[in-house]
Structure formats: C-alpha cells, structure tokens
Amino acid sequence: MGMTASCTDPSCHRRLEPVTSHGLSGVHVTKIVRVRHLSRAACARSASDRIERVRTAELAARAGMTDEVLYARQGRLGRILLNRPRVINVLNDVMVSSIMAQLDDWAQDDRVTAVSIQGAGERGLCAGGDVRALRTVVMAGSGEAVRFWAHEYRMNAAIAGFPKPFVAFMDGVVMGGGVGLSAHGSLRLVTERSRVAMPETTIGFSPDVGSMFLLSRAPGEIGTHLALTGLSIGGADVIGCGLADALISTKDIPGIIARLAAGEMLDAGVGSTSAVGDLAAAREWIDPCFSGDDAVAIAQALRAHPAPGARHAADVLTTRAPFAVSIALEAIRRARRMDTLTQVLEQDLMLAGALADSVDFVEGVRALLVDRDNAPRWQHRSLADVDRAEVDQVFARGPLAQEPLPAPPR
C-alpha cells in the first residue's frame, strides 16, 4: 500500500511504493523513496529562506544491476540501502559488485562529500554473507565461494580506504559480512537496537572480513572472547571493543542523514561515547581465561572460573566447531602482530579457502540454516581432539588472491 503526503506546493511530496523485489518471494520492500516532503510552514517560506534545502533523488538500483542494493544522492550525501529485508540483507556477489561500482563513482564525484549505508526493513543492517548459497557452491566444488570472499574482502578494503567520510548505521542485527560493511567505515554509529557479532565458529568458519584486525586490538582479551564464542553484544560494548564510534537513538537517524546531506562533517560527537556495556566488568574473568594460545587451556580456565559468565562461555565453546575455534585463536594472535588491515584480509582469504575445503563449514551451515536441527556433527569431537599440526598446516598455505588486496591509504 502506497502512502502519500502532500502540501500546498505540488512539487513537495513523499511517496513510498511497495514493490516485489526479485528473489524475495513476493515480500514487499521499498524500492523507490522520494523524500522531498516539507511541512506546510516550510512550503510557505520564500525560496531565499530555504537554507540548504535538500533535494533528494529516488533510491534506485544501478543501471543493469541488482535491485538488492539501492542508491540515491541526497544533497551532498551518497546513500546506500541494502535491500533484502526478508533475510536481513545478507550479501551476495552481485550486491558486492554493485557497491564497489557505486563507491568508485562517488569517490570521483565532487558533488558527494560523504557516503552512508543502511539496511532495509526493521531487523538490521546485514546478517552477513549468503552462506547457504556459498555452501551450495562449495559442495559443487566450483571455486565460486573463494572468488566471492576475495571480492568481498576487496570491498572491505575499499570501505576502509574510501577517500570521503563513510558513515555506517549499525542499527539492529549486524553480523559477519555486515561488520565488514560497517566497522571499517570512518563513522560507525550503533543504536539501542544493535546486536553485533562475528558468529563464524558456529558454522565451522573463522571470523573474517578484517574483523580480526579490530578484535585483536580490543581491550584485554575481549576480542578473543568474541572471536571464539561468536556471542553478540549491544551498542555500548561494540563501542568499547572498537567496532563502533558512538551510540545514537534510532529516532535520530533521519536528522543525521539530513545533516550529512547538507554537507556537514560529523564525528563521534553526534552521539554518546561514554556508555558502558557489560564487557568492561567481565574482563575480570575474560582477560585471565582467554589469555594464551591453547584453546583447550582456555576452555578449562572458563570452566573452572566461578563467574557465571565464564561458565556460560565454556558451555558456548562446546557447541562451536572445535577446528574453527582453534583456527580463530591462532588467527587473532597473528592479526595482533600484523600492521595493516590488508594483511589481515589476506589471512582471511587464505583461511576461507582452507575452511571451505573442510567438512565443518558444509555441516555447520546445514545444521544452523538448512535443516535447522542445531545438531552439527563436527569432524573433531572436542577441542582436545584438534591436533596442533592440523592448525599449523592451514596457516602454512600460501596466499589465494589472484591479485593483491588493495591497501587502505588511511
């Protein structure tokens, strides 16, 4: 059902037109949004009084490309809208191609002084990559999965190195690939609804999209805790561990967009940076339990600690893929010693190729997203069954990128 509002100026209107997006099985999403609506009072003002009046182009797909990502230039702001709300805007390769092309255009467009990214629907920005589709191509042995990850990681690097402010609204669910789309931006805004996680060990994979560059630099061992358990955190904790800059209210998002569209340069002062989450106090058990390079010792320390949070983390680890947990631990330790995001992304690609060849990825996605029985049969029964030589062999693999990942300039 369309909604129309009008005023005395026939050129000022807002219209939302629900359409059926390709591939969404009849789900209605907002494909085109015109937002030039002004109040009657505003319409009565003379043109000279309309300071920095924002004229918005329609949100639309790039010509000849998927409508699962929409764009608009609203004043000085280039807006990106991920448009797969039924599946919390999970990423696929055609979406990545579209975003890369649009970022390249806007980087060279002097009319655009900033870029923002949001997710369609009420559930969140992005729940990650389309791992169900990736599982299918992995099972077919086509190599398309590794090509997708290489493409995605180049996009992460492009966002990190984008020459203009890149503002990410991390509202609602932000997981996996959604973190890669947002946490490398120059202004990362969480809300009271944010739930952020890198849950890859749940599906036999390791946290990727350059997240280990950020998690390895989180206070104490918070990053290790999040990488191994894959647990989700709220907005204040996201800021505390360095994945976001400020906490805002969802109701403030339209106003922030309007300020960006007017050409205003914003920083973390647009929201709160002083909110304290739960993880700061939890460091009392996180730091000692997650120290060291032995996943078995970490699990044992958690089990022996009297804090309820530690014991819960121990229980969570028993449900994660033992091999993936062991890989993730080594990956975050190595990421801590790396100087650049590019180095971490190259490690991510190497690990993606190795773990795609593992039976755990196929099995993990089956259990969580295909059959949904939540009863994965991992190749190792426990962390103790993972031979250190298996982990070392994975990290001994050479780089998989056919061409070097770009180095962010900042």
C-alpha positions as CSV (number, residue, x, y, z in Angstrom):
1,M,0.0,0.0,0.0
2,G,1.4,3.3,-1.0
3,M,1.5,6.3,1.4
4,T,1.3,9.8,0.0
5,A,1.6,13.1,1.9
6,S,1.3,16.5,0.2
7,C,1.2,20.2,0.9
8,T,0.4,23.4,-0.9
9,D,3.5,23.1,-3.0
10,P,2.7,20.3,-5.6
11,S,6.4,19.6,-6.0
12,C,6.9,18.7,-2.4
13,H,5.8,15.2,-1.7
14,R,6.8,11.9,-0.2
15,R,5.8,8.6,-1.6
16,L,6.6,5.0,-0.6
17,E,5.8,2.4,-3.2
18,P,5.9,-1.2,-2.1
19,V,7.1,-3.4,-4.9
20,T,8.1,-7.0,-5.2
21,S,11.9,-7.3,-5.3
22,H,13.4,-10.1,-7.4
23,G,14.3,-13.1,-5.4
24,L,12.3,-12.2,-2.3
25,S,9.3,-14.5,-2.9
26,G,6.7,-11.8,-3.0
27,V,7.9,-9.9,0.0
28,H,7.2,-6.2,-0.4
29,V,10.1,-3.8,0.1
30,T,10.6,-0.1,-0.6
31,K,12.2,0.1,-3.9
32,I,11.9,3.8,-4.6
33,V,11.7,6.5,-2.0
34,R,11.2,10.2,-2.6
35,V,11.8,12.4,0.4
36,R,11.3,15.9,-0.6
37,H,8.3,16.4,1.6
38,L,8.2,19.6,3.7
39,S,5.7,20.8,6.2
40,R,3.1,23.4,5.1
41,A,5.0,26.0,7.1
42,A,8.2,25.2,5.2
43,C,6.4,25.3,1.9
44,A,5.1,28.8,2.7
45,R,8.6,30.2,3.0
46,S,10.2,32.0,0.1
47,A,12.9,30.3,-1.8
48,S,15.5,32.6,-0.3
49,D,14.6,31.4,3.2
50,R,15.1,27.7,2.4
51,I,18.7,27.4,3.5
52,E,20.4,24.3,2.3
53,R,17.1,22.8,1.2
54,V,17.8,19.1,0.4
55,R,16.5,17.8,-2.8
56,T,16.6,14.0,-2.9
57,A,16.9,11.8,-5.9
58,E,15.0,8.5,-5.8
59,L,16.6,5.4,-4.3
60,A,17.2,3.1,-7.2
61,A,19.4,0.3,-8.4
62,R,22.4,1.0,-10.6
63,A,21.5,0.6,-14.2
64,G,21.7,-3.0,-15.3
65,M,22.5,-4.2,-11.8
66,T,20.6,-5.9,-8.9
67,D,17.9,-4.1,-7.0
68,E,19.1,-5.8,-3.9
69,V,21.1,-2.6,-3.3
70,L,19.6,0.8,-3.9
71,Y,21.3,4.2,-4.1
72,A,20.5,7.9,-4.0
73,R,22.3,11.2,-3.9
74,Q,20.6,13.3,-1.3
75,G,22.2,16.7,-1.4
76,R,25.9,16.1,-0.7
77,L,25.3,12.6,0.6
78,G,25.5,9.4,-1.3
79,R,23.2,6.8,0.3
80,I,23.4,3.0,0.1
81,L,20.5,0.9,1.1
82,L,20.9,-2.9,1.3
83,N,17.5,-4.2,0.1
84,R,17.0,-7.8,1.1
85,P,14.9,-7.3,4.3
86,R,13.4,-10.8,4.3
87,V,16.9,-12.3,5.0
88,I,18.3,-9.3,7.0
89,N,20.0,-8.0,3.9
90,V,22.6,-10.8,3.6
91,L,25.3,-10.2,1.0
92,N,25.8,-11.9,-2.3
93,D,28.3,-11.4,-5.1
94,V,26.1,-9.2,-7.3
95,M,25.5,-6.9,-4.3
96,V,29.2,-6.6,-3.7
97,S,29.8,-5.8,-7.4
98,S,27.1,-3.1,-7.3
99,I,28.5,-1.5,-4.1
100,M,32.1,-1.5,-5.5
101,A,31.0,0.2,-8.7
102,Q,29.0,2.8,-6.8
103,L,31.8,3.6,-4.4
104,D,34.1,4.1,-7.3
105,D,31.7,6.6,-8.9
106,W,31.1,8.5,-5.7
107,A,34.8,8.7,-4.9
108,Q,35.2,10.7,-8.0
109,D,32.0,12.8,-7.8
110,D,32.7,16.2,-6.3
111,R,29.0,16.7,-5.5
112,V,29.2,13.9,-2.9
113,T,31.1,14.7,0.3
114,A,30.0,11.7,2.3
115,V,28.5,8.2,1.9
116,S,26.2,6.4,4.3
117,I,25.0,2.8,4.5
118,Q,21.8,1.4,6.0
119,G,19.7,-1.8,5.8
120,A,16.1,-2.0,4.5
121,G,13.5,-3.4,6.9
122,E,13.2,-3.3,10.7
123,R,15.6,-6.2,11.6
124,G,19.0,-4.9,10.9
125,L,21.8,-3.6,8.6
126,C,23.1,-7.0,7.4
127,A,23.3,-10.5,8.9
128,G,26.4,-11.5,6.9
129,G,27.2,-13.2,3.7
130,D,24.7,-15.6,2.0
131,V,26.3,-18.7,3.5
132,R,23.5,-21.0,2.3
133,A,24.4,-20.1,-1.3
134,L,28.1,-20.4,-0.5
135,R,27.5,-23.9,0.9
136,T,25.9,-24.9,-2.3
137,V,28.8,-23.8,-4.5
138,V,31.3,-25.3,-2.0
139,M,29.6,-28.6,-2.3
140,A,29.7,-28.3,-6.1
141,G,33.4,-27.7,-6.0
142,S,33.3,-24.8,-8.4
143,G,35.6,-22.4,-6.5
144,E,33.0,-19.7,-6.6
145,A,32.9,-19.3,-2.8
146,V,36.6,-18.3,-2.7
147,R,36.1,-15.9,-5.5
148,F,33.2,-14.3,-3.6
149,W,35.2,-14.0,-0.4
150,A,38.1,-12.4,-2.4
151,H,35.6,-9.9,-3.9
152,E,34.0,-9.2,-0.5
153,Y,37.4,-8.6,1.1
154,R,38.3,-6.1,-1.6
155,M,35.1,-4.3,-0.8
156,N,36.1,-4.2,2.9
157,A,39.4,-2.7,2.0
158,A,37.7,-0.2,-0.3
159,I,35.4,1.0,2.5
160,A,38.4,1.3,4.9
161,G,40.3,3.4,2.3
162,F,37.3,5.4,1.0
163,P,38.6,9.0,0.5
164,K,35.4,10.6,1.9
165,P,33.5,10.0,5.2
166,F,31.8,6.7,5.2
167,V,29.0,6.6,7.8
168,A,27.6,3.3,8.8
169,F,24.3,3.0,10.7
170,M,24.8,-0.3,12.6
171,D,21.1,-0.5,13.6
172,G,19.6,-3.9,14.6
173,V,21.4,-7.1,13.5
174,V,25.0,-6.6,12.3
175,M,26.8,-9.8,11.9
176,G,29.7,-11.3,9.8
177,G,29.8,-9.6,6.5
178,G,27.6,-6.8,8.0
179,V,30.6,-6.0,10.3
180,G,32.8,-5.8,7.2
181,L,30.4,-3.3,5.6
182,S,30.3,-1.1,8.6
183,A,33.2,-1.4,11.1
184,H,35.8,-0.3,8.6
185,G,33.9,3.0,8.0
186,S,35.1,6.3,9.2
187,L,32.0,7.0,11.4
188,R,30.3,3.9,12.9
189,L,27.0,4.5,14.7
190,V,25.2,1.9,16.8
191,T,21.8,2.2,18.3
192,E,19.8,0.9,21.3
193,R,18.7,-2.0,18.9
194,S,22.2,-3.0,17.8
195,R,23.2,-6.7,18.1
196,V,26.7,-7.2,16.7
197,A,28.6,-10.4,16.4
198,M,31.1,-12.4,14.4
199,P,29.5,-15.8,14.8
200,E,31.5,-17.8,12.3
201,T,32.7,-20.5,14.6
202,T,29.0,-21.5,14.9
203,I,29.2,-22.7,11.3
204,G,32.7,-24.1,11.2
205,F,34.3,-20.9,9.8
206,S,36.6,-18.3,11.3
207,P,35.8,-14.6,11.8
208,D,36.7,-12.8,8.6
209,V,36.1,-9.5,6.7
210,G,39.0,-8.0,8.5
211,S,37.3,-8.2,11.9
212,M,40.4,-9.7,13.5
213,F,42.3,-6.5,12.8
214,L,39.8,-4.7,15.1
215,L,39.1,-7.5,17.6
216,S,42.8,-8.2,18.2
217,R,43.2,-4.5,19.3
218,A,40.2,-4.6,21.6
219,P,41.0,-4.1,25.3
220,G,42.4,-7.1,27.1
221,E,41.1,-10.4,25.7
222,I,37.6,-9.1,24.8
223,G,38.3,-9.6,21.1
224,T,39.5,-13.2,21.7
225,H,36.3,-13.9,23.7
226,L,34.1,-12.6,20.9
227,A,36.0,-14.3,18.1
228,L,36.0,-17.7,19.7
229,T,32.4,-17.7,21.1
230,G,30.7,-15.7,18.4
231,L,28.4,-14.1,21.1
232,S,26.5,-11.0,20.2
233,I,26.9,-7.7,22.0
234,G,24.9,-4.4,22.3
235,G,25.8,-0.9,21.3
236,A,27.9,0.2,24.3
237,D,30.0,-2.9,24.2
238,V,30.5,-2.5,20.4
239,I,32.0,0.9,21.1
240,G,34.1,-0.4,24.0
241,C,35.7,-3.1,21.8
242,G,36.5,-0.7,19.0
243,L,33.9,-1.8,16.3
244,A,31.9,1.5,16.6
245,D,32.3,5.1,17.5
246,A,29.1,6.4,19.0
247,L,25.7,5.4,20.3
248,I,22.7,7.1,18.9
249,S,18.9,6.7,19.1
250,T,17.1,5.2,16.1
251,K,14.9,8.2,16.0
252,D,17.9,10.4,15.4
253,I,18.9,8.7,12.2
254,P,16.8,10.9,9.8
255,G,18.3,14.0,11.4
256,I,21.8,12.8,11.0
257,I,21.1,11.9,7.4
258,A,19.8,15.4,6.8
259,R,22.9,16.9,8.3
260,L,25.1,14.8,6.1
261,A,23.0,15.7,3.1
262,A,23.5,19.4,3.9
263,G,27.3,18.8,3.7
264,E,28.0,18.8,7.4
265,M,31.1,16.9,8.5
266,L,30.2,14.8,11.5
267,D,32.2,12.8,14.1
268,A,31.5,10.7,17.1
269,G,30.2,13.8,18.9
270,V,26.9,13.2,17.0
271,G,26.1,10.5,19.7
272,S,27.2,9.2,23.1
273,T,30.7,7.8,23.5
274,S,30.5,7.4,27.3
275,A,28.0,4.5,27.5
276,V,29.5,1.5,29.4
277,G,28.4,-2.0,28.5
278,D,28.8,-5.4,30.3
279,L,32.2,-6.4,28.9
280,A,34.3,-3.9,30.8
281,A,33.3,-5.5,34.2
282,A,33.5,-9.0,32.6
283,R,37.2,-8.5,31.9
284,E,37.7,-9.8,35.5
285,W,37.3,-13.3,34.0
286,I,37.7,-12.7,30.3
287,D,41.3,-11.5,30.4
288,P,42.8,-14.3,32.5
289,C,40.7,-17.1,30.9
290,F,41.3,-16.1,27.3
291,S,45.0,-15.4,27.6
292,G,47.4,-17.8,26.0
293,D,47.5,-19.7,22.7
294,D,45.9,-23.0,23.8
295,A,42.2,-23.4,23.1
296,V,41.9,-26.4,25.4
297,A,43.5,-24.4,28.3
298,I,41.1,-21.5,27.6
299,A,38.1,-23.8,27.8
300,Q,39.4,-25.4,31.0
301,A,40.0,-21.9,32.6
302,L,36.5,-20.8,31.8
303,R,35.0,-24.0,33.2
304,A,37.0,-23.6,36.5
305,H,36.2,-19.9,37.0
306,P,33.4,-19.1,39.5
307,A,31.9,-16.3,37.4
308,P,28.6,-17.3,35.7
309,G,29.7,-15.5,32.5
310,A,32.8,-17.6,32.3
311,R,30.9,-20.9,32.7
312,H,28.4,-19.7,30.1
313,A,31.3,-19.0,27.7
314,A,32.6,-22.5,28.4
315,D,29.2,-24.0,27.6
316,V,29.1,-22.0,24.4
317,L,32.5,-23.1,23.3
318,T,31.4,-26.8,23.5
319,T,28.8,-26.0,20.8
320,R,31.3,-24.4,18.4
321,A,33.3,-26.2,15.7
322,P,36.5,-27.2,17.6
323,F,38.7,-26.8,14.5
324,A,37.2,-23.4,13.7
325,V,37.8,-22.3,17.3
326,S,41.4,-23.4,17.1
327,I,41.9,-21.6,13.8
328,A,40.2,-18.5,15.1
329,L,42.5,-18.4,18.2
330,E,45.6,-18.6,16.0
331,A,44.2,-16.1,13.6
332,I,43.6,-13.4,16.2
333,R,47.0,-13.9,17.7
334,R,48.6,-13.4,14.3
335,A,46.4,-10.5,13.5
336,R,47.6,-8.7,16.6
337,R,51.1,-8.8,15.2
338,M,50.0,-7.5,11.8
339,D,50.4,-3.9,10.9
340,T,47.6,-3.3,8.4
341,L,44.1,-4.3,7.6
342,T,45.2,-5.6,4.2
343,Q,47.5,-8.2,5.9
344,V,44.6,-9.4,7.9
345,L,42.3,-9.6,4.9
346,E,44.9,-11.6,3.1
347,Q,45.0,-14.0,6.0
348,D,41.2,-14.1,6.0
349,L,41.2,-15.2,2.3
350,M,43.8,-17.9,3.0
351,L,41.7,-19.2,5.9
352,A,38.5,-19.0,3.9
353,G,39.9,-21.3,1.2
354,A,41.1,-23.8,3.8
355,L,37.9,-23.8,5.8
356,A,35.7,-24.0,2.7
357,D,37.6,-27.3,2.0
358,S,36.7,-28.5,5.5
359,V,33.6,-30.6,6.1
360,D,32.8,-28.4,9.1
361,F,31.6,-25.4,7.0
362,V,29.2,-27.5,5.0
363,E,28.0,-29.3,8.1
364,G,27.7,-26.1,10.2
365,V,25.6,-24.3,7.7
366,R,23.4,-27.4,7.3
367,A,22.7,-27.6,11.0
368,L,22.1,-24.0,11.6
369,L,20.4,-22.7,8.4
370,V,19.4,-25.6,6.1
371,D,17.9,-28.4,8.3
372,R,17.9,-26.2,11.4
373,D,18.4,-29.1,13.8
374,N,21.2,-27.3,15.6
375,A,23.0,-30.6,15.9
376,P,26.2,-30.3,13.9
377,R,28.5,-33.3,13.6
378,W,31.9,-31.7,13.7
379,Q,35.0,-33.5,12.3
380,H,36.5,-33.2,15.8
381,R,34.6,-34.2,18.9
382,S,36.2,-31.6,21.1
383,L,39.0,-29.0,21.2
384,A,41.3,-31.7,22.7
385,D,40.9,-33.7,19.5
386,V,42.3,-30.9,17.3
387,D,46.0,-31.7,16.6
388,R,48.2,-28.6,16.6
389,A,49.8,-29.8,13.4
390,E,46.4,-29.5,11.6
391,V,46.2,-25.8,12.6
392,D,49.8,-25.2,11.6
393,Q,49.2,-26.8,8.2
394,V,46.3,-24.4,7.5
395,F,48.5,-21.3,8.2
396,A,51.3,-22.7,6.1
397,R,49.2,-22.3,3.0
398,G,50.2,-19.6,0.6
399,P,48.0,-16.6,-0.4
400,L,45.0,-17.3,-2.5
401,A,44.4,-13.9,-4.0
402,Q,44.9,-13.8,-7.8
403,E,45.7,-10.2,-7.4
404,P,46.8,-8.3,-4.2
405,L,44.1,-6.9,-2.0
406,P,44.3,-3.1,-2.1
407,A,46.0,-1.3,0.8
408,P,43.7,1.3,2.5
409,P,45.5,4.6,2.5
410,R,44.4,5.5,6.0
